[in-house]
Structures are given as structure tokens and as C-alpha cells.
Amino acid sequence: MIKKRTRLSPEDRREQILDSTQLYILKNGLNSLTMDSLAKLANVSKPLLYKYYDTRLELLQALLLREEARFVKKLRVALANAVNFEQVVYTTVNLDFDQEVRGDVVQILQDQPDIFAALESVRKNRVGSLEKFLVDAVMDISSLPKEDARRVFLMASAASKSAAEHYSLYGGNRSSAVDLTVEFITKAIGPPPS
């Protein structure tokens, strides 16, 4: 039985196609994805699919950009809700652990250089603004000059990424690993000035 197609707005149709692409990749893998197989899964004609995405590469890049935008929005909300420096560190450490261990479509797409290329400039801007925010936070609690605060931030970031990588490789209790990493970073930076 063939499902009747529903007329969607252009934006809703793009989202529906991207949702179907994500579902297909997670179920069947990236290598087997074709525009034909996607059109069938999304219940759209191949010409309609090409109306929105000229190539498979363009489609996959659009999916990666959408998922990255969703991730950044979630991160911003979490950082905005942080009420102290330790919560900011906790949020960013959790981010590192999520990025290291996530087995979702983003991880699959990021491993493909031609797909990942679409994300490079977007990610540079995001990392730059996040770094500035965190360097400022280090300066606030430590009274370090900006260059020293930046160095401390980079060392803390390396510690966080290393802990996440270790957890990804060897497992264990994630909550304990995150807590230990946060404690290490906050103690290394030092207590807020009195």
C-alpha cells in the first residue's frame, strides 16, 4: 500500500527529507544511501528530492549543519542556565564527553571529509565565541590576565577532552568521570577571589 503524500511547506518538506535521511543512515548506514532509496523512504518523488537538494553531498551537508545548529542551541541554553563557574565547567565537560562518545548521525557524517567541510567555518565561529566566553569566566574567577586565562582554558579543555577520550576507550562510570574531571579543572584554576 502506498501512502498518500502530504503537501508541506518548503521548510517542512526540507525538514521531512532531512529527518528521513537521518533515519535511513542510522538504520542502514551511510554508504548504502542513494537518492532513490531516500525518495522511497521519505515518500517523495525523486524530482521533488532534487528540487530541494541538488546532490547527495549537499543533502548530507545540510543534515550535518542542521544537527550542529540543534546541538549549539542546546549548549547555549545549558550555558545560559549555569549559575556559577563550576556549572559552566560541568556543561562544557559534558559536551566533550557527548562529542567523544556519541554514536549518532553527526559522528557518522563528521568522519567524511567532504561532508565535514561544510561545518568547518561554522564550527570556527562557534568555538571562537565559546572560547571567549570561557576565557572571560576564567579571568573572572582567577584574576589572571587574558593571555594566562587563555592558556588555563586551553589546558582545562585538553584535560576535559583527554578524560572524555579515556572514557570512550575504556568505559566506566560516566558520571564519576565527569565529576572527577570537573573537580580537577576547577581546583586547578583555583577558588574565586575573596
C-alpha atoms as an extended CHARMM CRD file, in Angstrom:
* protein
*
       194  EXT
         1         1  MET       CA              0.0000000000        0.0000000000        0.0000000000  PROA      1               0.0000000000
         2         2  ILE       CA              1.3590000000        3.4190000000       -0.9740000000  PROA      2               0.0000000000
         3         3  LYS       CA              0.9260000000        6.2330000000        1.4850000000  PROA      3               0.0000000000
         4         4  LYS       CA             -0.6930000000        9.3640000000        0.1450000000  PROA      4               0.0000000000
         5         5  ARG       CA              1.7100000000       12.2720000000        0.0450000000  PROA      5               0.0000000000
         6         6  THR       CA              1.0070000000       15.3020000000        2.1410000000  PROA      6               0.0000000000
         7         7  ARG       CA              1.5870000000       18.7960000000        0.8240000000  PROA      7               0.0000000000
         8         8  LEU       CA              4.0810000000       20.5200000000        3.1010000000  PROA      8               0.0000000000
         9         9  SER       CA              5.5670000000       23.9840000000        3.1650000000  PROA      9               0.0000000000
        10        10  PRO       CA              9.0590000000       24.1370000000        1.6220000000  PROA      10              0.0000000000
        11        11  GLU       CA             10.6630000000       24.3940000000        5.0780000000  PROA      11              0.0000000000
        12        12  ASP       CA              8.6330000000       21.4860000000        6.4510000000  PROA      12              0.0000000000
        13        13  ARG       CA              9.4870000000       19.4080000000        3.3570000000  PROA      13              0.0000000000
        14        14  ARG       CA             13.2190000000       20.0990000000        3.8530000000  PROA      14              0.0000000000
        15        15  GLU       CA             12.9150000000       19.0020000000        7.4700000000  PROA      15              0.0000000000
        16        16  GLN       CA             10.9850000000       15.8780000000        6.4780000000  PROA      16              0.0000000000
        17        17  ILE       CA             13.6800000000       14.9690000000        3.9270000000  PROA      17              0.0000000000
        18        18  LEU       CA             16.4630000000       15.5690000000        6.4670000000  PROA      18              0.0000000000
        19        19  ASP       CA             14.5940000000       13.5180000000        9.0930000000  PROA      19              0.0000000000
        20        20  SER       CA             14.2350000000       10.6720000000        6.6050000000  PROA      20              0.0000000000
        21        21  THR       CA             17.9250000000       10.9170000000        5.6920000000  PROA      21              0.0000000000
        22        22  GLN       CA             18.9140000000       10.7000000000        9.3440000000  PROA      22              0.0000000000
        23        23  LEU       CA             16.6260000000        7.7200000000        9.9030000000  PROA      23              0.0000000000
        24        24  TYR       CA             17.9940000000        5.9390000000        6.8330000000  PROA      24              0.0000000000
        25        25  ILE       CA             21.6440000000        6.4430000000        7.8300000000  PROA      25              0.0000000000
        26        26  LEU       CA             21.0880000000        5.2410000000       11.3850000000  PROA      26              0.0000000000
        27        27  LYS       CA             19.2040000000        2.1710000000       10.1730000000  PROA      27              0.0000000000
        28        28  ASN       CA             21.1520000000        1.2200000000        7.0300000000  PROA      28              0.0000000000
        29        29  GLY       CA             24.4370000000        3.1130000000        7.1130000000  PROA      29              0.0000000000
        30        30  LEU       CA             25.7740000000        5.9880000000        5.0630000000  PROA      30              0.0000000000
        31        31  ASN       CA             27.3010000000        4.0010000000        2.2180000000  PROA      31              0.0000000000
        32        32  SER       CA             24.0100000000        2.4920000000        1.0730000000  PROA      32              0.0000000000
        33        33  LEU       CA             22.1960000000        5.8520000000        0.9770000000  PROA      33              0.0000000000
        34        34  THR       CA             21.1290000000        6.8130000000       -2.5280000000  PROA      34              0.0000000000
        35        35  MET       CA             18.7120000000        9.4470000000       -3.6850000000  PROA      35              0.0000000000
        36        36  ASP       CA             16.4430000000        6.6260000000       -4.9150000000  PROA      36              0.0000000000
        37        37  SER       CA             16.4050000000        4.8490000000       -1.5470000000  PROA      37              0.0000000000
        38        38  LEU       CA             15.8250000000        8.1340000000        0.2520000000  PROA      38              0.0000000000
        39        39  ALA       CA             12.9710000000        9.1560000000       -2.0380000000  PROA      39              0.0000000000
        40        40  LYS       CA             11.2390000000        5.8540000000       -1.2660000000  PROA      40              0.0000000000
        41        41  LEU       CA             11.7120000000        6.1840000000        2.4780000000  PROA      41              0.0000000000
        42        42  ALA       CA             10.6140000000        9.8410000000        2.5040000000  PROA      42              0.0000000000
        43        43  ASN       CA              7.6640000000        9.0040000000        0.2560000000  PROA      43              0.0000000000
        44        44  VAL       CA              8.5770000000       11.7230000000       -2.2290000000  PROA      44              0.0000000000
        45        45  SER       CA              9.3810000000       11.6130000000       -5.9080000000  PROA      45              0.0000000000
        46        46  LYS       CA             12.9960000000       11.7750000000       -6.9720000000  PROA      46              0.0000000000
        47        47  PRO       CA             12.3980000000       15.0610000000       -8.8460000000  PROA      47              0.0000000000
        48        48  LEU       CA             10.9440000000       16.5770000000       -5.6510000000  PROA      48              0.0000000000
        49        49  LEU       CA             14.0010000000       15.4280000000       -3.7130000000  PROA      49              0.0000000000
        50        50  TYR       CA             16.2730000000       17.0780000000       -6.2900000000  PROA      50              0.0000000000
        51        51  LYS       CA             14.1950000000       20.2570000000       -6.0630000000  PROA      51              0.0000000000
        52        52  TYR       CA             15.4840000000       20.6840000000       -2.5090000000  PROA      52              0.0000000000
        53        53  TYR       CA             18.9500000000       19.1140000000       -2.7260000000  PROA      53              0.0000000000
        54        54  ASP       CA             20.9460000000       19.0380000000       -5.9500000000  PROA      54              0.0000000000
        55        55  THR       CA             23.2960000000       16.2980000000       -4.8210000000  PROA      55              0.0000000000
        56        56  ARG       CA             23.6950000000       13.6400000000       -2.1630000000  PROA      56              0.0000000000
        57        57  LEU       CA             26.6500000000       15.6000000000       -0.7860000000  PROA      57              0.0000000000
        58        58  GLU       CA             24.5670000000       18.7790000000       -0.4710000000  PROA      58              0.0000000000
        59        59  LEU       CA             21.8550000000       16.7970000000        1.3260000000  PROA      59              0.0000000000
        60        60  LEU       CA             24.3190000000       15.2530000000        3.7810000000  PROA      60              0.0000000000
        61        61  GLN       CA             25.9940000000       18.5960000000        4.4510000000  PROA      61              0.0000000000
        62        62  ALA       CA             22.5840000000       20.1470000000        5.1320000000  PROA      62              0.0000000000
        63        63  LEU       CA             21.8300000000       17.3610000000        7.6040000000  PROA      63              0.0000000000
        64        64  LEU       CA             25.1350000000       17.8730000000        9.4080000000  PROA      64              0.0000000000
        65        65  LEU       CA             24.6070000000       21.6500000000        9.5800000000  PROA      65              0.0000000000
        66        66  ARG       CA             21.0880000000       21.1940000000       10.9490000000  PROA      66              0.0000000000
        67        67  GLU       CA             22.2110000000       18.7750000000       13.6330000000  PROA      67              0.0000000000
        68        68  GLU       CA             25.1240000000       21.0210000000       14.6010000000  PROA      68              0.0000000000
        69        69  ALA       CA             22.7510000000       24.0010000000       14.8930000000  PROA      69              0.0000000000
        70        70  ARG       CA             20.4630000000       21.9750000000       17.1670000000  PROA      70              0.0000000000
        71        71  PHE       CA             23.4280000000       20.9580000000       19.2870000000  PROA      71              0.0000000000
        72        72  VAL       CA             24.6810000000       24.5480000000       19.6130000000  PROA      72              0.0000000000
        73        73  LYS       CA             21.2180000000       25.7420000000       20.6090000000  PROA      73              0.0000000000
        74        74  LYS       CA             21.0890000000       23.0950000000       23.3340000000  PROA      74              0.0000000000
        75        75  LEU       CA             24.5660000000       24.0970000000       24.5260000000  PROA      75              0.0000000000
        76        76  ARG       CA             23.6690000000       27.7950000000       24.6710000000  PROA      76              0.0000000000
        77        77  VAL       CA             20.5850000000       27.0670000000       26.7340000000  PROA      77              0.0000000000
        78        78  ALA       CA             22.6400000000       24.9270000000       29.1200000000  PROA      78              0.0000000000
        79        79  LEU       CA             25.3380000000       27.6090000000       29.4610000000  PROA      79              0.0000000000
        80        80  ALA       CA             22.7400000000       30.3430000000       29.9420000000  PROA      80              0.0000000000
        81        81  ASN       CA             21.2640000000       28.3570000000       32.8280000000  PROA      81              0.0000000000
        82        82  ALA       CA             24.6290000000       27.8740000000       34.5390000000  PROA      82              0.0000000000
        83        83  VAL       CA             24.6890000000       29.9980000000       37.6810000000  PROA      83              0.0000000000
        84        84  ASN       CA             28.3580000000       29.6280000000       38.5910000000  PROA      84              0.0000000000
        85        85  PHE       CA             31.7150000000       28.7460000000       37.1040000000  PROA      85              0.0000000000
        86        86  GLU       CA             31.5630000000       25.1100000000       38.2170000000  PROA      86              0.0000000000
        87        87  GLN       CA             28.2920000000       24.6510000000       36.3050000000  PROA      87              0.0000000000
        88        88  VAL       CA             29.8820000000       26.2050000000       33.2050000000  PROA      88              0.0000000000
        89        89  VAL       CA             32.7930000000       23.7590000000       33.5160000000  PROA      89              0.0000000000
        90        90  TYR       CA             30.3760000000       20.8750000000       34.1090000000  PROA      90              0.0000000000
        91        91  THR       CA             28.3990000000       21.8090000000       30.9880000000  PROA      91              0.0000000000
        92        92  THR       CA             31.4840000000       22.0160000000       28.7910000000  PROA      92              0.0000000000
        93        93  VAL       CA             32.9750000000       18.7790000000       30.1700000000  PROA      93              0.0000000000
        94        94  ASN       CA             29.6700000000       17.0250000000       29.4730000000  PROA      94              0.0000000000
        95        95  LEU       CA             29.8270000000       18.4610000000       25.9520000000  PROA      95              0.0000000000
        96        96  ASP       CA             33.2820000000       16.9370000000       25.4590000000  PROA      96              0.0000000000
        97        97  PHE       CA             32.0410000000       13.5650000000       26.7250000000  PROA      97              0.0000000000
        98        98  ASP       CA             28.9660000000       13.7550000000       24.4710000000  PROA      98              0.0000000000
        99        99  GLN       CA             31.0670000000       14.5750000000       21.4260000000  PROA      99              0.0000000000
       100       100  GLU       CA             33.5320000000       11.7960000000       22.1290000000  PROA      100             0.0000000000
       101       101  VAL       CA             31.0470000000        9.0060000000       22.7380000000  PROA      101             0.0000000000
       102       102  ARG       CA             28.0460000000        9.8940000000       20.6610000000  PROA      102             0.0000000000
       103       103  GLY       CA             27.2300000000        7.3290000000       18.0470000000  PROA      103             0.0000000000
       104       104  ASP       CA             24.6550000000        9.3960000000       16.2570000000  PROA      104             0.0000000000
       105       105  VAL       CA             24.4150000000       10.6510000000       12.7110000000  PROA      105             0.0000000000
       106       106  VAL       CA             26.7010000000       13.6240000000       13.4630000000  PROA      106             0.0000000000
       107       107  GLN       CA             29.5890000000       11.3190000000       14.3080000000  PROA      107             0.0000000000
       108       108  ILE       CA             28.9980000000        9.3490000000       11.1090000000  PROA      108             0.0000000000
       109       109  LEU       CA             28.8640000000       12.4810000000        8.9520000000  PROA      109             0.0000000000
       110       110  GLN       CA             31.8300000000       14.1910000000       10.6380000000  PROA      110             0.0000000000
       111       111  ASP       CA             34.0370000000       11.2530000000        9.6830000000  PROA      111             0.0000000000
       112       112  GLN       CA             33.5700000000       12.0880000000        5.9830000000  PROA      112             0.0000000000
       113       113  PRO       CA             35.9090000000       14.9470000000        4.9450000000  PROA      113             0.0000000000
       114       114  ASP       CA             33.7560000000       16.1340000000        2.0440000000  PROA      114             0.0000000000
       115       115  ILE       CA             30.6860000000       16.3430000000        4.2820000000  PROA      115             0.0000000000
       116       116  PHE       CA             32.5840000000       17.8130000000        7.2450000000  PROA      116             0.0000000000
       117       117  ALA       CA             33.9490000000       20.6330000000        5.0460000000  PROA      117             0.0000000000
       118       118  ALA       CA             30.5460000000       22.3710000000        5.2430000000  PROA      118             0.0000000000
       119       119  LEU       CA             30.8910000000       22.5930000000        9.0100000000  PROA      119             0.0000000000
       120       120  GLU       CA             34.4240000000       23.9680000000        9.3260000000  PROA      120             0.0000000000
       121       121  SER       CA             33.6800000000       27.7090000000        9.1090000000  PROA      121             0.0000000000
       122       122  VAL       CA             30.5410000000       27.3920000000       11.2420000000  PROA      122             0.0000000000
       123       123  ARG       CA             32.4730000000       25.4820000000       13.8780000000  PROA      123             0.0000000000
       124       124  LYS       CA             35.3520000000       28.0090000000       13.9240000000  PROA      124             0.0000000000
       125       125  ASN       CA             32.9150000000       30.8010000000       14.7710000000  PROA      125             0.0000000000
       126       126  ARG       CA             31.1790000000       28.7100000000       17.4450000000  PROA      126             0.0000000000
       127       127  VAL       CA             34.4260000000       27.5780000000       19.0480000000  PROA      127             0.0000000000
       128       128  GLY       CA             35.7600000000       31.1580000000       18.9930000000  PROA      128             0.0000000000
       129       129  SER       CA             32.7300000000       32.5840000000       20.7950000000  PROA      129             0.0000000000
       130       130  LEU       CA             32.6430000000       29.7070000000       23.2970000000  PROA      130             0.0000000000
       131       131  GLU       CA             36.3660000000       30.1030000000       23.9550000000  PROA      131             0.0000000000
       132       132  LYS       CA             35.9450000000       33.8530000000       24.5680000000  PROA      132             0.0000000000
       133       133  PHE       CA             33.0920000000       33.1800000000       27.0000000000  PROA      133             0.0000000000
       134       134  LEU       CA             35.1230000000       30.5930000000       28.9170000000  PROA      134             0.0000000000
       135       135  VAL       CA             38.3290000000       32.6550000000       28.9470000000  PROA      135             0.0000000000
       136       136  ASP       CA             36.3430000000       35.5580000000       30.3820000000  PROA      136             0.0000000000
       137       137  ALA       CA             34.9230000000       33.2160000000       33.0350000000  PROA      137             0.0000000000
       138       138  VAL       CA             38.4470000000       32.0590000000       33.9530000000  PROA      138             0.0000000000
       139       139  MET       CA             39.5570000000       35.6910000000       34.2040000000  PROA      139             0.0000000000
       140       140  ASP       CA             36.6060000000       36.4850000000       36.4740000000  PROA      140             0.0000000000
       141       141  ILE       CA             37.3120000000       33.7410000000       38.9890000000  PROA      141             0.0000000000
       142       142  SER       CA             41.0890000000       33.7150000000       38.9130000000  PROA      142             0.0000000000
       143       143  SER       CA             42.0830000000       37.3650000000       38.3310000000  PROA      143             0.0000000000
       144       144  LEU       CA             44.5340000000       36.1290000000       35.6760000000  PROA      144             0.0000000000
       145       145  PRO       CA             45.4680000000       38.3660000000       32.7600000000  PROA      145             0.0000000000
       146       146  LYS       CA             43.7620000000       37.4400000000       29.4820000000  PROA      146             0.0000000000
       147       147  GLU       CA             46.6940000000       35.5310000000       27.9200000000  PROA      147             0.0000000000
       148       148  ASP       CA             47.2120000000       33.4580000000       31.0690000000  PROA      148             0.0000000000
       149       149  ALA       CA             43.4670000000       32.8210000000       31.3240000000  PROA      149             0.0000000000
       150       150  ARG       CA             43.5000000000       31.6420000000       27.7110000000  PROA      150             0.0000000000
       151       151  ARG       CA             46.3590000000       29.2290000000       28.4970000000  PROA      151             0.0000000000
       152       152  VAL       CA             44.4810000000       27.9060000000       31.5270000000  PROA      152             0.0000000000
       153       153  PHE       CA             41.3650000000       27.4670000000       29.3850000000  PROA      153             0.0000000000
       154       154  LEU       CA             43.3440000000       25.5260000000       26.7590000000  PROA      154             0.0000000000
       155       155  MET       CA             44.8860000000       23.2690000000       29.4150000000  PROA      155             0.0000000000
       156       156  ALA       CA             41.4790000000       22.6840000000       31.0190000000  PROA      156             0.0000000000
       157       157  SER       CA             39.9970000000       21.9360000000       27.6120000000  PROA      157             0.0000000000
       158       158  ALA       CA             42.7830000000       19.4370000000       26.8900000000  PROA      158             0.0000000000
       159       159  ALA       CA             42.1610000000       17.7510000000       30.2430000000  PROA      159             0.0000000000
       160       160  SER       CA             38.4500000000       17.5200000000       29.5150000000  PROA      160             0.0000000000
       161       161  LYS       CA             38.9480000000       16.1140000000       26.0070000000  PROA      161             0.0000000000
       162       162  SER       CA             41.5240000000       13.6390000000       27.2870000000  PROA      162             0.0000000000
       163       163  ALA       CA             39.1790000000       12.4350000000       30.0320000000  PROA      163             0.0000000000
       164       164  ALA       CA             36.3630000000       12.0480000000       27.5040000000  PROA      164             0.0000000000
       165       165  GLU       CA             38.6240000000       10.0950000000       25.1580000000  PROA      165             0.0000000000
       166       166  HSD       CA             39.7350000000        7.8350000000       28.0080000000  PROA      166             0.0000000000
       167       167  TYR       CA             36.1200000000        7.2010000000       28.9780000000  PROA      167             0.0000000000
       168       168  SER       CA             35.2320000000        6.4400000000       25.3570000000  PROA      168             0.0000000000
       169       169  LEU       CA             38.0470000000        3.8950000000       25.0860000000  PROA      169             0.0000000000
       170       170  TYR       CA             37.8250000000        2.2280000000       28.4930000000  PROA      170             0.0000000000
       171       171  GLY       CA             34.3110000000        2.9200000000       29.7660000000  PROA      171             0.0000000000
       172       172  GLY       CA             33.4660000000        3.1080000000       33.4240000000  PROA      172             0.0000000000
       173       173  ASN       CA             31.0410000000        5.2820000000       35.3130000000  PROA      173             0.0000000000
       174       174  ARG       CA             30.4170000000        8.3420000000       33.1600000000  PROA      174             0.0000000000
       175       175  SER       CA             29.0010000000       10.4410000000       35.9700000000  PROA      175             0.0000000000
       176       176  SER       CA             32.0490000000        9.7880000000       38.1550000000  PROA      176             0.0000000000
       177       177  ALA       CA             34.3960000000       10.5060000000       35.2490000000  PROA      177             0.0000000000
       178       178  VAL       CA             32.6760000000       13.8180000000       34.5150000000  PROA      178             0.0000000000
       179       179  ASP       CA             32.6310000000       14.8070000000       38.2040000000  PROA      179             0.0000000000
       180       180  LEU       CA             36.3060000000       13.9660000000       38.6070000000  PROA      180             0.0000000000
       181       181  THR       CA             37.2080000000       15.9760000000       35.5080000000  PROA      181             0.0000000000
       182       182  VAL       CA             35.1870000000       18.9800000000       36.6950000000  PROA      182             0.0000000000
       183       183  GLU       CA             36.8180000000       18.7860000000       40.1230000000  PROA      183             0.0000000000
       184       184  PHE       CA             40.2870000000       18.5740000000       38.5570000000  PROA      184             0.0000000000
       185       185  ILE       CA             39.6730000000       21.6070000000       36.3390000000  PROA      185             0.0000000000
       186       186  THR       CA             38.0300000000       23.8010000000       38.9790000000  PROA      186             0.0000000000
       187       187  LYS       CA             40.7330000000       23.0250000000       41.5430000000  PROA      187             0.0000000000
       188       188  ALA       CA             43.4770000000       23.6500000000       39.0000000000  PROA      188             0.0000000000
       189       189  ILE       CA             42.0760000000       27.0780000000       38.2050000000  PROA      189             0.0000000000
       190       190  GLY       CA             41.6260000000       27.8810000000       41.8520000000  PROA      190             0.0000000000
       191       191  PRO       CA             38.9170000000       29.3220000000       44.0630000000  PROA      191             0.0000000000
       192       192  PRO       CA             37.2530000000       32.6170000000       43.2390000000  PROA      192             0.0000000000
       193       193  PRO       CA             38.9200000000       35.6720000000       44.7780000000  PROA      193             0.0000000000
       194       194  SER       CA             37.5800000000       36.6980000000       48.2050000000  PROA      194             0.0000000000
